[in-house]
Amino acid sequence: MTETIQRNASHDLVVLAEAIEVIDKALSEIGQRQLVTTTEVADLLLDVRQLLSEKAEPTTSIAK
């Protein structure tokens, strides 16, 4: 059980690091411009949502 919790915690950290990386990259690209299209913002949000959803899936399957 402890091993499963440690693996989940490790996986959580990887997913969060990837989400932060996506956000940081987008912020550096967007920060240099005055206008950002809604499509670009939606793409960023979808990318972050996808990464965070990957984190939620293993937790859901373990709870079952």
N, C-alpha and C positions, 0 to 999 in steps of 0.2 A: 504494500500500500504506500509506504513512504517513497519507494522508488517511482511509483506512478505519479505521486505528487511532485517529486523533483523533476521528472520528465516534463510534466505539464508546466511547471514554473519556468523551466528552461525554454520550452516552446513559446510560452507567453512572452518572454524577453526577446526572443528572436523576432516574433511577429511585431511587437511594439517597436523594435529597432528598425524594422523594415518600413513600418508606417511613418515613423519619424523621418527616415531617409527620404521617403516620397514627399512628405510635407516640406522638408528643408529644400529639396531640389526645386519644387514648384515655387516656393517663396523667393528663392534667388532669381528664378526666371521672371516671375511676375513683378517682383519688387522694382525692377528696372523700367517698368512701364507705368503709364498713367491709367490706361484702360485695359480691362481684362474682359474677354467675352464670357458670356454665361456658359458657353460650351466648355471653355477651359476650366472654369470653376466646377462644373458638373463632372468633368473627367477626373479632376483631382479628388473630389469627394467620393466618386465611385471607386477610384484606386484605393483610397484609404479604407473605404467600407469593405472592399474585397479582402484586403489584408486582415482587417479585424474580424471579418466573418470566418476566415480560415482558423483563427484562434478559437472561435466559439464552437465550431464543428466537433473537434476532438472532445471538448468538455461535455457536449450534449451526448455524444456516443458513450462516454464513460458513465454518465448518470443513468443511462437506460438499463 
